[in-house]
Amino acid sequence: MIRRQKDGFTLVELMVALALSGLVIAAVYKTLSSQQRVYTAQEQVVSTQQELRAGMECVVRDLRMAGYNPHSIESTFGISAVAAGSITFATDYDGDGIRNITPPTVKTDPKVELISYVCSSAGLERRENNVAYNQATPSTYGYLLADNVVALDLVYLDSNGAVLALPLTSSTQLAAITAVQITMVVRAGTKEKGFKDTTQYKNQQNTVIFTPATSPDPDEVNRRHRLLTTTVWLRN
């Protein structure tokens, strides 16, 4: 009788093959996981930069009109209050010489002309008639422009470009403001595992305005941040 030899794998060979397969799968998973983290990080950076530019554009557009008063009928137009993180001003958007205080109900209605910008715990607010944003009771006056803005820094300059030291409270001091240096810091919407932001974010005067590591939020250091700064020359 002739015996036919049956080829196959030994137990040792199977174990070696399984081990090698496991190493290959682990390497592929690690590569894909790393690429996913990079993609997520880049997506957050893009989203953060878009929010930062949008918020800055709103502030710059309004500030350029601060104090605009072509007819000089009322003396209430101009900057009325300033601080390192906020500014309030009135401007004659419609050029009628009268400060509007009622919010528009239709597109043809004039805008409210007393504007404030503040960085609160909610984010970057655009306030009309000094009414703050309230999520629980939304108002037609208070708007949350960007909820991930963690710092708004304002530096005030005179006509020679020199820094005006705060506080500025008198009408003469406020009238001396010719330009404003605006610096904003925005954070990513979610924290990133394994990431740590140790940067100290500074304004144009090289003053630190935000440090994630010292934020009251313990997760702040695990978020990505972006800074944008510009100088606005006022029309008044």
ROMARFI-154171 format. One record per residue (C-alpha): residue in one letter; x, y, z; residue number from 1. Coordinates in pm, 1 decimal. Layout:
BEGIN
{r:A, c1:X, c2:Y, c3:Z, k:NUM}
...
***
This chain:
BEGIN
{r:M, c1:0.0, c2:0.0, c3:0.0, k:1}
{r:I, c1:128.5, c2:343.0, c3:-98.5, k:2}
{r:R, c1:91.9, c2:624.2, c3:159.1, k:3}
{r:R, c1:33.7, c2:975.4, c3:29.6, k:4}
{r:Q, c1:214.7, c2:1249.8, c3:219.6, k:5}
{r:K, c1:-13.9, c2:1539.7, c3:323.6, k:6}
{r:D, c1:162.2, c2:1878.1, c3:332.8, k:7}
{r:G, c1:56.4, c2:2128.3, c3:602.0, k:8}
{r:F, c1:173.1, c2:2370.2, c3:868.0, k:9}
{r:T, c1:308.8, c2:2277.1, c3:1200.2, k:10}
{r:L, c1:184.8, c2:2447.1, c3:1515.6, k:11}
{r:V, c1:507.8, c2:2644.5, c3:1540.0, k:12}
{r:E, c1:470.1, c2:2771.5, c3:1184.3, k:13}
{r:L, c1:111.6, c2:2881.1, c3:1252.7, k:14}
{r:M, c1:214.5, c2:3067.5, c3:1564.0, k:15}
{r:V, c1:497.5, c2:3244.2, c3:1376.9, k:16}
{r:A, c1:259.5, c2:3340.6, c3:1095.4, k:17}
{r:L, c1:3.6, c2:3476.2, c3:1343.4, k:18}
{r:A, c1:269.3, c2:3674.5, c3:1523.4, k:19}
{r:L, c1:396.9, c2:3830.3, c3:1201.1, k:20}
{r:S, c1:40.4, c2:3910.9, c3:1090.9, k:21}
{r:G, c1:-22.8, c2:4076.8, c3:1424.6, k:22}
{r:L, c1:286.9, c2:4292.9, c3:1385.3, k:23}
{r:V, c1:182.3, c2:4399.1, c3:1035.8, k:24}
{r:I, c1:-173.2, c2:4481.1, c3:1148.5, k:25}
{r:A, c1:-40.5, c2:4677.4, c3:1447.1, k:26}
{r:A, c1:191.9, c2:4878.0, c3:1222.0, k:27}
{r:V, c1:-89.3, c2:4953.1, c3:976.2, k:28}
{r:Y, c1:-322.0, c2:5057.5, c3:1261.5, k:29}
{r:K, c1:-56.3, c2:5282.3, c3:1411.8, k:30}
{r:T, c1:2.0, c2:5451.8, c3:1076.9, k:31}
{r:L, c1:-368.9, c2:5503.6, c3:1013.1, k:32}
{r:S, c1:-423.7, c2:5629.3, c3:1368.1, k:33}
{r:S, c1:-136.6, c2:5875.1, c3:1332.4, k:34}
{r:Q, c1:-272.4, c2:6002.3, c3:1000.4, k:35}
{r:Q, c1:-617.5, c2:6042.6, c3:1155.8, k:36}
{r:R, c1:-472.9, c2:6250.9, c3:1439.6, k:37}
{r:V, c1:-285.8, c2:6469.9, c3:1192.1, k:38}
{r:Y, c1:-601.4, c2:6516.9, c3:984.3, k:39}
{r:T, c1:-806.6, c2:6602.6, c3:1293.2, k:40}
{r:A, c1:-542.8, c2:6849.2, c3:1411.9, k:41}
{r:Q, c1:-527.2, c2:7021.3, c3:1073.3, k:42}
{r:E, c1:-906.8, c2:7037.1, c3:1058.3, k:43}
{r:Q, c1:-914.7, c2:7205.4, c3:1399.1, k:44}
{r:V, c1:-644.7, c2:7452.1, c3:1292.6, k:45}
{r:V, c1:-839.7, c2:7549.4, c3:980.7, k:46}
{r:S, c1:-1163.9, c2:7588.0, c3:1178.2, k:47}
{r:T, c1:-987.2, c2:7793.0, c3:1445.7, k:48}
{r:Q, c1:-825.8, c2:8024.0, c3:1190.2, k:49}
{r:Q, c1:-1157.4, c2:8080.2, c3:1012.6, k:50}
{r:E, c1:-1328.0, c2:8171.4, c3:1339.2, k:51}
{r:L, c1:-1039.8, c2:8401.7, c3:1429.1, k:52}
{r:R, c1:-1048.6, c2:8585.5, c3:1096.5, k:53}
{r:A, c1:-1428.0, c2:8619.3, c3:1104.5, k:54}
{r:G, c1:-1424.0, c2:8767.0, c3:1455.3, k:55}
{r:M, c1:-1140.2, c2:9004.9, c3:1372.8, k:56}
{r:E, c1:-1311.8, c2:9122.3, c3:1055.2, k:57}
{r:C, c1:-1623.6, c2:9223.9, c3:1250.2, k:58}
{r:V, c1:-1426.4, c2:9416.7, c3:1511.0, k:59}
{r:V, c1:-1212.1, c2:9592.6, c3:1250.9, k:60}
{r:R, c1:-1509.6, c2:9689.1, c3:1034.1, k:61}
{r:D, c1:-1695.3, c2:9850.7, c3:1323.1, k:62}
{r:L, c1:-1390.6, c2:10017.9, c3:1476.5, k:63}
{r:R, c1:-1300.7, c2:10187.4, c3:1149.3, k:64}
{r:M, c1:-1634.8, c2:10365.6, c3:1174.8, k:65}
{r:A, c1:-1595.4, c2:10460.9, c3:1541.2, k:66}
{r:G, c1:-1688.2, c2:10825.2, c3:1586.3, k:67}
{r:Y, c1:-1811.6, c2:10873.1, c3:1230.7, k:68}
{r:N, c1:-2031.4, c2:11181.9, c3:1250.5, k:69}
{r:P, c1:-2057.8, c2:11360.6, c3:915.1, k:70}
{r:H, c1:-2321.2, c2:11616.5, c3:1020.8, k:71}
{r:S, c1:-2198.9, c2:11687.6, c3:1376.5, k:72}
{r:I, c1:-2558.7, c2:11728.6, c3:1492.6, k:73}
{r:E, c1:-2506.1, c2:11519.2, c3:1808.0, k:74}
{r:S, c1:-2194.2, c2:11510.4, c3:2022.1, k:75}
{r:T, c1:-2257.1, c2:11153.9, c3:2145.4, k:76}
{r:F, c1:-2071.1, c2:10984.9, c3:1860.1, k:77}
{r:G, c1:-1722.3, c2:10856.8, c3:1930.7, k:78}
{r:I, c1:-1549.3, c2:10633.1, c3:2184.8, k:79}
{r:S, c1:-1719.2, c2:10644.4, c3:2524.1, k:80}
{r:A, c1:-1541.8, c2:10372.4, c3:2726.8, k:81}
{r:V, c1:-1224.0, c2:10168.3, c3:2690.0, k:82}
{r:A, c1:-1042.0, c2:9894.1, c3:2877.8, k:83}
{r:A, c1:-771.4, c2:9640.3, c3:2797.7, k:84}
{r:G, c1:-1033.6, c2:9386.9, c3:2689.8, k:85}
{r:S, c1:-1331.8, c2:9595.0, c3:2581.2, k:86}
{r:I, c1:-1435.2, c2:9908.4, c3:2395.4, k:87}
{r:T, c1:-1762.0, c2:10100.3, c3:2355.3, k:88}
{r:F, c1:-1827.4, c2:10357.4, c3:2085.2, k:89}
{r:A, c1:-2102.7, c2:10522.0, c3:1882.3, k:90}
{r:T, c1:-2099.1, c2:10580.9, c3:1509.7, k:91}
{r:D, c1:-2343.5, c2:10734.6, c3:1265.7, k:92}
{r:Y, c1:-2389.1, c2:10435.2, c3:1034.1, k:93}
{r:D, c1:-2673.2, c2:10588.5, c3:834.3, k:94}
{r:G, c1:-2530.6, c2:10941.2, c3:831.7, k:95}
{r:D, c1:-2846.8, c2:11108.9, c3:959.4, k:96}
{r:G, c1:-2674.8, c2:11280.5, c3:1252.2, k:97}
{r:I, c1:-2897.5, c2:11108.4, c3:1512.0, k:98}
{r:R, c1:-2787.1, c2:10810.5, c3:1721.5, k:99}
{r:N, c1:-3023.2, c2:10517.4, c3:1669.6, k:100}
{r:I, c1:-3103.7, c2:10311.2, c3:1979.2, k:101}
{r:T, c1:-3381.3, c2:10081.8, c3:1849.7, k:102}
{r:P, c1:-3288.6, c2:9747.6, c3:1686.3, k:103}
{r:P, c1:-3407.1, c2:9710.8, c3:1325.3, k:104}
{r:T, c1:-3711.5, c2:9494.9, c3:1257.0, k:105}
{r:V, c1:-3673.8, c2:9499.7, c3:878.6, k:106}
{r:K, c1:-3372.7, c2:9542.6, c3:650.9, k:107}
{r:T, c1:-3458.0, c2:9905.6, c3:576.6, k:108}
{r:D, c1:-3448.4, c2:10004.4, c3:945.4, k:109}
{r:P, c1:-3131.9, c2:10180.9, c3:1068.5, k:110}
{r:K, c1:-2875.2, c2:9991.9, c3:1274.2, k:111}
{r:V, c1:-2827.0, c2:10042.9, c3:1647.1, k:112}
{r:E, c1:-2533.0, c2:10282.3, c3:1667.5, k:113}
{r:L, c1:-2392.0, c2:10224.6, c3:2018.2, k:114}
{r:I, c1:-2157.1, c2:9926.9, c3:1991.5, k:115}
{r:S, c1:-1938.9, c2:9739.4, c3:2241.2, k:116}
{r:Y, c1:-1692.0, c2:9456.4, c3:2193.3, k:117}
{r:V, c1:-1611.7, c2:9240.6, c3:2494.0, k:118}
{r:C, c1:-1439.2, c2:8909.0, c3:2550.3, k:119}
{r:S, c1:-1647.6, c2:8738.1, c3:2818.3, k:120}
{r:S, c1:-1651.8, c2:8382.2, c3:2951.3, k:121}
{r:A, c1:-1892.5, c2:8300.8, c3:2666.1, k:122}
{r:G, c1:-1653.5, c2:8428.6, c3:2397.1, k:123}
{r:L, c1:-1636.6, c2:8737.5, c3:2176.8, k:124}
{r:E, c1:-1951.5, c2:8946.5, c3:2219.5, k:125}
{r:R, c1:-2081.5, c2:9230.2, c3:2007.4, k:126}
{r:R, c1:-2315.0, c2:9430.6, c3:2230.1, k:127}
{r:E, c1:-2561.3, c2:9697.3, c3:2126.1, k:128}
{r:N, c1:-2679.2, c2:9956.6, c3:2379.5, k:129}
{r:N, c1:-2453.3, c2:9784.3, c3:2637.8, k:130}
{r:V, c1:-2678.1, c2:9476.5, c3:2653.4, k:131}
{r:A, c1:-2472.7, c2:9161.6, c3:2717.7, k:132}
{r:Y, c1:-2524.0, c2:8830.5, c3:2541.8, k:133}
{r:N, c1:-2727.7, c2:8580.4, c3:2744.6, k:134}
{r:Q, c1:-2767.7, c2:8227.0, c3:2612.9, k:135}
{r:A, c1:-3064.4, c2:8155.7, c3:2839.7, k:136}
{r:T, c1:-3254.3, c2:8467.2, c3:2729.8, k:137}
{r:P, c1:-3134.1, c2:8570.3, c3:2382.5, k:138}
{r:S, c1:-3156.0, c2:8942.1, c3:2311.5, k:139}
{r:T, c1:-3181.6, c2:9138.1, c3:1990.6, k:140}
{r:Y, c1:-2898.5, c2:9354.6, c3:2123.1, k:141}
{r:G, c1:-2632.5, c2:9105.5, c3:2237.4, k:142}
{r:Y, c1:-2456.4, c2:8876.2, c3:1990.0, k:143}
{r:L, c1:-2200.6, c2:8601.7, c3:2043.8, k:144}
{r:L, c1:-1971.0, c2:8632.2, c3:1742.7, k:145}
{r:A, c1:-1728.0, c2:8354.7, c3:1835.1, k:146}
{r:D, c1:-1757.5, c2:8122.9, c3:2132.2, k:147}
{r:N, c1:-1394.8, c2:8004.7, c3:2122.5, k:148}
{r:V, c1:-1226.3, c2:8343.6, c3:2161.9, k:149}
{r:V, c1:-1030.9, c2:8329.0, c3:2488.4, k:150}
{r:A, c1:-852.2, c2:8665.0, c3:2472.9, k:151}
{r:L, c1:-923.2, c2:9009.0, c3:2328.4, k:152}
{r:D, c1:-650.4, c2:9264.3, c3:2392.1, k:153}
{r:L, c1:-679.2, c2:9630.6, c3:2294.5, k:154}
{r:V, c1:-396.4, c2:9883.0, c3:2300.8, k:155}
{r:Y, c1:-480.2, c2:10248.5, c3:2231.1, k:156}
{r:L, c1:-252.8, c2:10483.6, c3:2035.8, k:157}
{r:D, c1:-243.0, c2:10858.9, c3:1981.7, k:158}
{r:S, c1:-184.3, c2:11038.3, c3:1650.7, k:159}
{r:N, c1:192.1, c2:10984.5, c3:1686.0, k:160}
{r:G, c1:154.2, c2:10612.2, c3:1737.9, k:161}
{r:A, c1:243.8, c2:10632.2, c3:2106.9, k:162}
{r:V, c1:66.8, c2:10406.2, c3:2353.6, k:163}
{r:L, c1:-194.1, c2:10576.4, c3:2571.7, k:164}
{r:A, c1:-175.7, c2:10435.9, c3:2923.3, k:165}
{r:L, c1:-496.4, c2:10311.6, c3:3081.6, k:166}
{r:P, c1:-722.4, c2:10418.6, c3:3239.0, k:167}
{r:L, c1:-862.2, c2:10658.5, c3:2980.4, k:168}
{r:T, c1:-1181.5, c2:10807.9, c3:3116.3, k:169}
{r:S, c1:-1211.6, c2:11180.2, c3:3040.6, k:170}
{r:S, c1:-1349.1, c2:11306.0, c3:2710.4, k:171}
{r:T, c1:-1010.9, c2:11460.3, c3:2631.8, k:172}
{r:Q, c1:-830.7, c2:11131.5, c3:2689.7, k:173}
{r:L, c1:-1082.1, c2:10936.6, c3:2480.3, k:174}
{r:A, c1:-1065.1, c2:11191.4, c3:2199.8, k:175}
{r:A, c1:-687.7, c2:11139.8, c3:2183.7, k:176}
{r:I, c1:-733.9, c2:10777.9, c3:2067.9, k:177}
{r:T, c1:-644.6, c2:10766.0, c3:1699.8, k:178}
{r:A, c1:-568.6, c2:10397.8, c3:1651.6, k:179}
{r:V, c1:-629.3, c2:10066.3, c3:1826.8, k:180}
{r:Q, c1:-406.2, c2:9760.1, c3:1822.0, k:181}
{r:I, c1:-629.0, c2:9451.7, c3:1834.0, k:182}
{r:T, c1:-498.7, c2:9110.2, c3:1933.2, k:183}
{r:M, c1:-720.9, c2:8803.6, c3:1959.0, k:184}
{r:V, c1:-655.1, c2:8444.7, c3:2064.6, k:185}
{r:V, c1:-890.3, c2:8164.6, c3:1963.0, k:186}
{r:R, c1:-883.4, c2:7804.7, c3:2079.8, k:187}
{r:A, c1:-984.8, c2:7483.4, c3:1903.1, k:188}
{r:G, c1:-1330.5, c2:7353.3, c3:1984.1, k:189}
{r:T, c1:-1205.1, c2:7024.1, c3:2132.0, k:190}
{r:K, c1:-899.3, c2:6914.6, c3:2324.9, k:191}
{r:E, c1:-640.1, c2:6692.7, c3:2159.0, k:192}
{r:K, c1:-499.5, c2:6386.8, c3:2331.7, k:193}
{r:G, c1:-123.0, c2:6398.6, c3:2368.5, k:194}
{r:F, c1:-101.3, c2:6766.7, c3:2268.9, k:195}
{r:K, c1:19.7, c2:7037.4, c3:2505.7, k:196}
{r:D, c1:27.6, c2:7408.1, c3:2423.6, k:197}
{r:T, c1:298.4, c2:7579.4, c3:2629.6, k:198}
{r:T, c1:298.5, c2:7900.8, c3:2424.2, k:199}
{r:Q, c1:269.5, c2:8244.0, c3:2580.6, k:200}
{r:Y, c1:57.8, c2:8455.9, c3:2347.0, k:201}
{r:K, c1:163.2, c2:8821.8, c3:2323.4, k:202}
{r:N, c1:26.9, c2:9143.8, c3:2173.9, k:203}
{r:Q, c1:219.6, c2:9387.8, c3:1954.3, k:204}
{r:Q, c1:373.3, c2:9545.5, c3:2266.0, k:205}
{r:N, c1:524.2, c2:9205.6, c3:2355.1, k:206}
{r:T, c1:294.6, c2:9178.7, c3:2657.3, k:207}
{r:V, c1:162.7, c2:8833.6, c3:2744.5, k:208}
{r:I, c1:-216.0, c2:8832.5, c3:2709.4, k:209}
{r:F, c1:-291.2, c2:8460.1, c3:2735.3, k:210}
{r:T, c1:-116.5, c2:8147.6, c3:2860.9, k:211}
{r:P, c1:-301.3, c2:7813.9, c3:2825.3, k:212}
{r:A, c1:-99.4, c2:7656.7, c3:3105.8, k:213}
{r:T, c1:-231.5, c2:7908.5, c3:3361.4, k:214}
{r:S, c1:-593.7, c2:7904.0, c3:3243.2, k:215}
{r:P, c1:-860.4, c2:7807.9, c3:3500.6, k:216}
{r:D, c1:-971.9, c2:7539.2, c3:3255.9, k:217}
{r:P, c1:-739.6, c2:7238.1, c3:3310.6, k:218}
{r:D, c1:-807.7, c2:7117.9, c3:2954.8, k:219}
{r:E, c1:-703.9, c2:7449.2, c3:2798.7, k:220}
{r:V, c1:-343.4, c2:7338.1, c3:2762.5, k:221}
{r:N, c1:-459.9, c2:7039.0, c3:2552.9, k:222}
{r:R, c1:-623.9, c2:7262.2, c3:2290.9, k:223}
{r:R, c1:-463.9, c2:7425.8, c3:1991.3, k:224}
{r:H, c1:-466.5, c2:7806.3, c3:1978.6, k:225}
{r:R, c1:-410.9, c2:8071.9, c3:1715.6, k:226}
{r:L, c1:-333.1, c2:8444.4, c3:1750.4, k:227}
{r:L, c1:-415.9, c2:8727.9, c3:1512.1, k:228}
{r:T, c1:-325.3, c2:9093.4, c3:1554.8, k:229}
{r:T, c1:-378.8, c2:9411.4, c3:1355.6, k:230}
{r:T, c1:-390.6, c2:9790.0, c3:1394.1, k:231}
{r:V, c1:-701.6, c2:9994.2, c3:1309.2, k:232}
{r:W, c1:-685.5, c2:10367.8, c3:1242.2, k:233}
{r:L, c1:-1011.6, c2:10537.2, c3:1337.7, k:234}
{r:R, c1:-1209.6, c2:10778.4, c3:1122.7, k:235}
{r:N, c1:-1289.7, c2:11025.0, c3:1401.7, k:236}
***
